[in-house]
Amino acid sequence: MSAIAKPPYVAIIISSNSLFPSITSFQALHHSNCSQNSSNGSPEITVDPSEIDSRKTELVEIQARNPRLHVLFIPGNPGLVTFYIDFLESLYEQMGETASITGIGHISHSEKDWEHGKLFTLKEQIDHKIDFIHQELQALEVPLVVVGHSIGSYISLEIFKQIPEKVAYLIGLYPFLEVDTESHKQVVIKRVARSDFTSSLISATVALLGFLPIWGSRFIAKMSLAKGWSPTALDALCTSVLKYNTMRNVLYMAMTEFEELVKVPDWEFMREKRNRIAFLFGEDDHWAPLHMYDEIVKQVPDVVVEVEREGLTHAFCCTVAGSIWVARHVATLIKKTIS
């Protein structure tokens, strides 16, 4: 599997779940209103200042010269979209540079505390993405494909339900669609997230690690949570996740996820739109367990739902290899559906 050439690109905080993210590498160049175009054929990636309902957010954009479609990517939780840059870049390449791509992060999942400590629910994050589509993609003249990872898959489905006329196709990667009461990990995370004291304590502890020099926090992460991650993924973790505001919002959003996803998935909607929906599951994933795969097959006949058997994890884009494999799979699905 050959590596994709890496262009310079921009990932900026601009105006506008998996509890442990799919983290990708990135080269952050902190300039506003930037446009980078490599002379070696690498994609042009731009970030323009924008306000989304007066909320600050991270956007990563790759603009095709003559796009035939537009991909909107919704991350998991933590929702720092810069973690997915390897995946988004690979997807652009796999699509033959025919798709413009926008990755949108969650509010207050960022290096800077732009919202001054405010906490945001799952519903508010969904509304934020819908506001973005209305504001920035309203005049789109090509099909819109929404791709979500983990809780981002649930958010994508809610977007599809609320504005179906805007969405041509939806792909859910390792989708977190319903609470698994049999999962010990989910039970523990739920208890932590529901406790204001525990959430604050964990967030403060994580933030202390963020005060270390980058090499120090990288070393600790590499020896514990982030074994096997790429160096740039470690940088993303240490610069953006190890912040009090980010972790506090990660846990608060998780709490509201557990409250909302006790409901049975909307099978009727999925059956109605089955020709415009696809899912990808992994073999060992407590957020997207195989019994949910079985339930989708049972409840939504003929929907495209597959199991990845390459040994990737829920956090598929912690590695370049995982990002490339999933990007190739997503590109294949899109090409089969949208000509």
C-alpha positions, 0 to 999 in steps of 0.5 A, spaced: 500 500 500 503 506 497 503 512 501 499 518 499 504 524 498 503 530 503 501 537 501 502 543 505 495 544 508 491 548 513 487 547 519 485 553 523 480 555 528 475 559 524 469 563 526 463 560 525 464 519 537 467 514 539 470 517 545 477 516 543 477 519 536 480 517 530 486 521 529 490 523 523 496 526 522 496 533 520 501 539 518 498 545 521 500 552 518 496 557 523 494 563 518 488 565 516 484 566 510 489 561 507 490 558 500 495 552 499 497 549 492 502 545 491 506 545 484 507 537 485 499 536 483 497 535 491 490 538 492 489 545 494 486 546 501 483 552 504 480 555 510 476 561 510 473 565 516 466 564 517 461 564 522 456 558 523 450 561 528 456 565 531 459 559 534 467 558 532 469 551 529 474 548 526 473 547 518 478 543 513 477 544 506 479 541 500 477 544 493 477 540 487 477 545 481 471 542 477 467 538 483 462 533 481 460 532 488 461 535 495 463 531 501 461 533 508 465 529 513 462 529 521 467 527 526 466 522 532 467 524 539 472 528 540 470 532 534 476 535 532 476 534 525 484 536 524 485 529 526 482 526 520 486 530 515 490 524 512 483 520 511 480 526 508 486 527 503 486 520 501 479 520 500 480 526 495 485 522 491 481 516 491 476 520 488 480 522 482 480 529 485 473 530 483 470 531 489 470 538 494 471 536 501 469 539 507 470 537 514 467 540 520 468 539 527 464 540 533 463 546 537 468 547 543 472 541 541 478 545 539 485 548 542 482 554 544 476 555 548 472 560 544 466 559 547 468 561 554 467 554 558 460 553 555 458 546 554 454 543 548 449 537 547 449 532 542 442 536 539 446 542 539 452 539 535 447 536 530 443 543 529 450 546 528 451 542 522 445 543 519 446 551 520 452 550 516 449 546 511 444 552 510 449 557 511 455 555 507 452 549 502 445 552 500 447 554 493 451 547 492 450 545 485 453 538 485 450 532 490 452 532 497 455 526 500 455 526 508 460 521 511 460 520 519 464 517 523 462 513 530 457 518 533 458 522 527 454 517 523 448 518 528 449 526 527 449 524 519 442 520 520 439 526 523 441 531 518 438 526 513 432 526 516 431 533 517 433 536 511 433 530 506 432 534 500 440 536 501 443 529 502 444 525 496 448 519 500 450 518 507 455 513 509 456 511 516 463 509 518 463 504 525 457 507 527 455 509 534 447 508 533 444 505 540 447 504 547 450 497 548 447 496 555 452 489 555 458 493 554 462 494 560 466 500 557 460 504 555 457 503 562 464 506 565 464 511 560 457 513 562 458 513 569 464 518 568 460 522 564 454 523 568 458 525 574 459 533 574 465 532 579 468 526 576 468 529 569 471 536 571 476 532 575 478 528 569 478 534 564 483 538 569 488 532 570 488 531 562 489 539 562 495 538 566 498 534 561 497 539 556 501 544 560 507 539 559 512 541 553 509 538 547 515 532 547 513 531 554 506 530 553 507 526 546 512 521 550 507 520 556 501 519 550 506 514 546 507 510 552 500 509 554 493 511 550 497 512 543 501 506 542 502 505 535 500 512 533 503 516 527 507 522 530 503 527 527 497 524 530 500 524 537 501 532 536 494 533 534 492 529 541 497 533 545 495 540 542 488 539 542 485 534 546 489 535 552 485 542 554 480 542 559 475 545 555 475 540 550 475 534 555 469 537 559 465 538 552 467 531 550 464 528 556 458 532 556 457 531 549 458 523 551 453 524 557 447 527 552 449 521 547 448 516 552 441 519 554 439 520 547 441 513 544 437 509 549 432 510 543 431 505 538 434 507 531 429 510 526 428 503 522 423 506 518 427 512 516 432 507 514 428 503 510 425 509 506 432 511 504 436 505 504 438 506 497 442 512 499 445 509 506 451 505 507 454 503 513 461 500 515 463 496 521 469 493 524 470 486 527 471 488 534 468 495 536 464 496 542 461 503 539 459 499 533 458 492 535 456 486 530 450 485 533 448 492 531 450 490 524 446 484 524 440 488 526 441 493 520 441 487 516 435 484 519 431 491 519 433 494 513 433 489 507 438 491 501 441 496 505 449 497 503 452 494 510 459 491 510 464 489 515 471 491 515 476 485 516 483 488 515 484 489 523 483 496 523 480 499 530 474 504 531 479 509 531 481 507 524 485 514 522 490 513 528 494 510 522 495 512 515 494 505 513 487 505 516 486 512 513 487 510 506 483 503 507 477 507 509 478 512 504 478 507 498 472 504 501 468 510 502 470 512 495 468 506 492 461 506 495 460 513 492 463 511 485 458 506 485 452 510 487 453 517 484 456 517 477 
